[in-house]
Amino acid sequence: MAVVLADKETQWAHMVERCRRVVDKLGKPIDEGIFETVVALNLFGIHTCASCEGHLEYGAYAPWVDIQTPGADAEEKIVNDAYKYYYEQVEAGKLSPIELGQLYDHTLQCDLKADEKYLSERHKLMIYLDLFYENQHSPYDRRLTIQHRETWARLESQGTYFQRVSSEGLRMQKLSEYQEEMRAFTAFLKELFFYGIDVK
């Protein structure tokens, strides 16, 4: 057990070092309030591409982490090009209905292949959230959810978007609650990483 724990500590330290080198387009490092969340997610094979601890002055007024499978943009370009080519062929009117059907099937297969790549990573995160909420009884607006986009997804509290139209006092209260929810999930992931069994 001691050897396993030492190995886990080494893995954690290496990921911390790696994440310390990450900066955004403005050269800013990962916010301290979301840093361990980013570390833990990456150690579980959930690739992050942006994050914020939440601020009252700007942004979403809540913590969030964006997830994107490596190579997602290139994969999406392949899908978009496939659809573009299909519609060009439809407009040109030179292919038979059978040929158009085959081309459309090929395009759908490209799309499904890309979806499988994106969704497998998000599904893994969903499993961890499910495990977390087996014992974490939070109000609905605090519960962490996965907001799906095309090539990326965002982990954030359900009530985040309502922060934009909340009063200043409520916004401050909810920011604190949402940050606490993210910290609780991070503590759960950290405990699972060091002492639990990875979920496939």
The 8 nearest C-alpha neighbors of each residue, nearest first, counted from 0:
[[1, 3, 2, 4, 5, 194, 6, 193],
 [0, 2, 4, 3, 5, 6, 7, 8],
 [3, 1, 5, 0, 4, 6, 7, 8],
 [4, 2, 6, 0, 5, 1, 7, 193],
 [3, 5, 7, 1, 6, 2, 0, 8],
 [6, 4, 8, 2, 7, 3, 1, 9],
 [5, 7, 9, 3, 4, 8, 2, 10],
 [8, 6, 4, 10, 9, 5, 193, 11],
 [7, 9, 5, 11, 6, 10, 12, 4],
 [8, 10, 12, 6, 7, 11, 13, 5],
 [11, 9, 7, 13, 8, 12, 14, 6],
 [10, 12, 8, 14, 9, 13, 7, 15],
 [13, 11, 15, 9, 10, 14, 8, 16],
 [14, 12, 16, 10, 15, 11, 9, 17],
 [13, 15, 17, 11, 16, 12, 38, 18],
 [16, 14, 12, 18, 13, 17, 19, 11],
 [15, 17, 13, 19, 14, 18, 12, 20],
 [16, 18, 14, 15, 19, 20, 13, 21],
 [17, 19, 15, 21, 20, 16, 14, 38],
 [20, 18, 16, 17, 21, 15, 28, 29],
 [19, 21, 18, 17, 22, 16, 28, 15],
 [22, 20, 18, 19, 28, 29, 23, 17],
 [23, 21, 28, 27, 26, 20, 29, 24],
 [22, 24, 26, 27, 25, 28, 21, 49],
 [25, 23, 26, 22, 27, 28, 21, 49],
 [26, 24, 23, 27, 22, 28, 21, 29],
 [25, 27, 22, 23, 24, 28, 21, 29],
 [28, 26, 22, 23, 25, 29, 24, 21],
 [29, 27, 22, 21, 30, 23, 26, 19],
 [28, 30, 34, 31, 22, 27, 21, 50],
 [31, 29, 32, 33, 52, 34, 51, 28],
 [32, 30, 34, 33, 29, 52, 35, 28],
 [31, 33, 52, 30, 34, 35, 51, 178],
 [32, 34, 52, 36, 31, 30, 35, 51],
 [35, 33, 31, 37, 36, 32, 30, 29],
 [34, 36, 38, 37, 33, 39, 185, 32],
 [37, 35, 185, 39, 33, 34, 38, 40],
 [36, 38, 34, 40, 35, 39, 41, 33],
 [37, 39, 35, 41, 36, 40, 14, 15],
 [38, 40, 42, 36, 41, 37, 35, 189],
 [41, 39, 45, 43, 37, 42, 38, 36],
 [40, 42, 45, 44, 43, 46, 38, 39],
 [41, 43, 39, 44, 40, 38, 14, 45],
 [42, 44, 40, 41, 45, 39, 197, 192],
 [45, 43, 41, 42, 46, 40, 120, 123],
 [46, 44, 41, 40, 43, 120, 47, 66],
 [47, 45, 41, 66, 67, 68, 44, 48],
 [46, 48, 66, 65, 67, 49, 45, 37],
 [47, 49, 65, 66, 67, 46, 50, 64],
 [50, 48, 65, 64, 47, 51, 66, 23],
 [49, 51, 64, 63, 65, 52, 29, 33],
 [50, 52, 62, 53, 63, 30, 33, 64],
 [51, 53, 62, 33, 32, 30, 63, 54],
 [54, 52, 61, 62, 60, 51, 59, 174],
 [55, 53, 60, 56, 57, 58, 61, 52],
 [54, 56, 60, 57, 171, 53, 170, 174],
 [55, 57, 54, 58, 60, 53, 59, 171],
 [58, 56, 55, 54, 60, 59, 53, 61],
 [57, 59, 60, 54, 53, 56, 55, 61],
 [58, 60, 61, 53, 159, 57, 162, 163],
 [61, 59, 53, 54, 55, 58, 174, 162],
 [60, 62, 53, 174, 59, 159, 177, 63],
 [63, 61, 53, 52, 51, 178, 155, 177],
 [64, 62, 155, 51, 154, 50, 61, 153],
 [63, 65, 50, 154, 153, 49, 66, 51],
 [66, 64, 153, 49, 48, 47, 152, 50],
 [67, 65, 47, 152, 151, 46, 48, 153],
 [68, 66, 151, 46, 47, 48, 69, 150],
 [67, 69, 71, 117, 46, 70, 66, 120],
 [70, 68, 71, 67, 46, 72, 73, 117],
 [69, 71, 73, 72, 74, 68, 67, 75],
 [70, 72, 74, 68, 69, 73, 150, 75],
 [73, 71, 75, 74, 70, 76, 150, 69],
 [74, 72, 76, 70, 75, 71, 77, 78],
 [75, 73, 71, 77, 72, 76, 113, 70],
 [74, 76, 78, 72, 77, 73, 71, 79],
 [77, 75, 79, 73, 78, 74, 80, 72],
 [76, 78, 80, 74, 75, 79, 81, 73],
 [77, 79, 75, 81, 76, 80, 110, 109],
 [80, 78, 76, 82, 81, 77, 83, 75],
 [79, 81, 83, 77, 78, 82, 76, 84],
 [82, 80, 78, 84, 79, 83, 106, 77],
 [83, 81, 85, 79, 84, 80, 106, 86],
 [82, 84, 80, 86, 85, 81, 79, 87],
 [83, 85, 87, 81, 82, 86, 80, 88],
 [84, 86, 82, 88, 83, 87, 81, 89],
 [87, 85, 89, 88, 83, 84, 90, 82],
 [88, 86, 84, 90, 85, 89, 91, 83],
 [87, 89, 91, 85, 86, 90, 84, 92],
 [88, 90, 86, 92, 87, 91, 85, 99],
 [91, 89, 87, 92, 88, 86, 93, 85],
 [90, 92, 88, 89, 93, 87, 94, 86],
 [93, 91, 89, 90, 94, 88, 95, 87],
 [92, 94, 91, 95, 88, 89, 90, 99],
 [95, 93, 98, 92, 99, 96, 88, 89],
 [94, 96, 98, 97, 99, 93, 92, 100],
 [97, 95, 99, 98, 100, 94, 101, 89],
 [98, 96, 100, 95, 99, 101, 94, 102],
 [99, 97, 101, 95, 100, 96, 94, 102],
 [100, 98, 102, 96, 101, 97, 103, 94],
 [101, 99, 97, 103, 98, 102, 96, 104],
 [100, 102, 104, 98, 103, 99, 105, 97],
 [103, 101, 99, 105, 100, 104, 98, 106],
 [102, 104, 106, 100, 105, 101, 99, 107],
 [105, 103, 107, 101, 106, 102, 100, 108],
 [104, 106, 108, 102, 103, 107, 101, 109],
 [107, 105, 103, 109, 104, 108, 81, 82],
 [106, 108, 110, 104, 109, 105, 111, 103],
 [107, 109, 111, 105, 110, 106, 112, 104],
 [110, 108, 106, 112, 107, 111, 78, 113],
 [109, 111, 107, 113, 108, 112, 78, 114],
 [112, 110, 114, 108, 113, 109, 115, 107],
 [113, 111, 109, 115, 114, 110, 108, 116],
 [112, 114, 116, 110, 111, 115, 74, 109],
 [115, 113, 111, 117, 116, 112, 118, 110],
 [116, 114, 112, 118, 113, 117, 119, 111],
 [115, 117, 113, 114, 118, 119, 112, 120],
 [118, 116, 114, 115, 119, 68, 120, 113],
 [117, 119, 121, 115, 120, 116, 122, 114],
 [120, 118, 122, 121, 117, 116, 115, 123],
 [121, 119, 123, 122, 118, 117, 45, 124],
 [122, 120, 118, 124, 123, 119, 125, 117],
 [121, 123, 125, 119, 124, 120, 118, 126],
 [122, 124, 126, 120, 121, 125, 119, 127],
 [125, 123, 121, 127, 122, 126, 128, 120],
 [124, 126, 122, 128, 123, 127, 129, 121],
 [127, 125, 129, 123, 124, 128, 130, 122],
 [128, 126, 130, 124, 129, 125, 131, 123],
 [129, 127, 131, 125, 130, 126, 132, 124],
 [128, 130, 126, 132, 127, 131, 125, 133],
 [131, 129, 127, 133, 128, 132, 126, 134],
 [132, 130, 128, 129, 133, 127, 135, 134],
 [133, 131, 135, 134, 129, 130, 128, 136],
 [132, 134, 130, 131, 135, 129, 136, 128],
 [133, 135, 132, 136, 131, 130, 137, 129],
 [136, 134, 132, 133, 137, 131, 183, 184],
 [137, 135, 134, 132, 138, 133, 142, 139],
 [136, 138, 135, 142, 141, 139, 132, 140],
 [139, 137, 141, 140, 142, 136, 157, 135],
 [138, 140, 142, 141, 137, 157, 158, 156],
 [139, 141, 158, 157, 138, 142, 156, 159],
 [142, 140, 156, 139, 138, 177, 157, 137],
 [143, 141, 156, 139, 140, 157, 137, 144],
 [144, 142, 156, 155, 157, 141, 154, 145],
 [145, 143, 155, 154, 156, 157, 146, 142],
 [144, 146, 154, 153, 147, 152, 155, 143],
 [145, 147, 153, 152, 144, 154, 148, 155],
 [148, 146, 152, 145, 153, 151, 149, 150],
 [147, 149, 152, 151, 150, 146, 153, 145],
 [150, 148, 151, 147, 152, 75, 117, 114],
 [149, 151, 71, 148, 67, 72, 117, 75],
 [152, 150, 67, 148, 66, 149, 147, 65],
 [151, 153, 147, 66, 148, 146, 65, 145],
 [154, 152, 65, 146, 145, 64, 66, 155],
 [153, 155, 145, 64, 63, 144, 65, 146],
 [156, 154, 63, 143, 144, 153, 157, 62],
 [155, 157, 143, 141, 142, 158, 159, 144],
 [156, 158, 140, 159, 142, 144, 143, 141],
 [159, 157, 140, 156, 161, 160, 141, 162],
 [160, 158, 161, 162, 156, 157, 61, 59],
 [159, 161, 162, 158, 163, 59, 157, 164],
 [162, 160, 163, 159, 158, 164, 165, 170],
 [161, 163, 165, 160, 159, 164, 170, 60],
 [162, 164, 161, 165, 160, 59, 60, 159],
 [163, 165, 162, 161, 166, 160, 170, 167],
 [166, 164, 162, 170, 163, 169, 161, 167],
 [167, 165, 169, 168, 170, 164, 162, 171],
 [166, 168, 170, 169, 171, 165, 55, 172],
 [169, 167, 171, 170, 166, 172, 165, 173],
 [168, 170, 172, 166, 171, 167, 173, 165],
 [171, 169, 167, 173, 168, 172, 165, 162],
 [170, 172, 174, 168, 169, 173, 167, 175],
 [171, 173, 169, 175, 170, 174, 168, 176],
 [174, 172, 176, 170, 175, 171, 177, 169],
 [173, 175, 61, 171, 177, 176, 172, 60],
 [174, 176, 178, 173, 172, 177, 179, 171],
 [177, 175, 173, 179, 178, 174, 180, 172],
 [178, 176, 180, 174, 179, 175, 141, 173],
 [177, 179, 181, 175, 180, 176, 62, 174],
 [178, 180, 182, 176, 177, 181, 183, 175],
 [181, 179, 177, 183, 178, 182, 176, 184],
 [180, 182, 184, 178, 183, 179, 185, 177],
 [183, 181, 185, 179, 180, 184, 186, 178],
 [182, 184, 180, 186, 185, 181, 179, 187],
 [185, 183, 187, 181, 182, 186, 188, 180],
 [184, 186, 182, 188, 36, 187, 183, 189],
 [187, 185, 189, 183, 184, 188, 182, 190],
 [186, 188, 184, 190, 185, 189, 191, 183],
 [189, 187, 191, 185, 190, 186, 192, 184],
 [188, 190, 192, 186, 191, 187, 185, 39],
 [189, 191, 187, 193, 192, 188, 194, 186],
 [192, 190, 195, 188, 194, 189, 193, 187],
 [191, 193, 189, 190, 195, 194, 188, 197],
 [194, 192, 190, 191, 7, 195, 189, 4],
 [195, 193, 191, 190, 192, 196, 4, 189],
 [196, 194, 191, 192, 193, 197, 190, 198],
 [195, 197, 198, 191, 194, 192, 193, 199],
 [198, 196, 199, 195, 192, 191, 43, 127],
 [197, 199, 196, 126, 123, 127, 43, 195],
 [198, 197, 123, 126, 196, 122, 43, 127]]
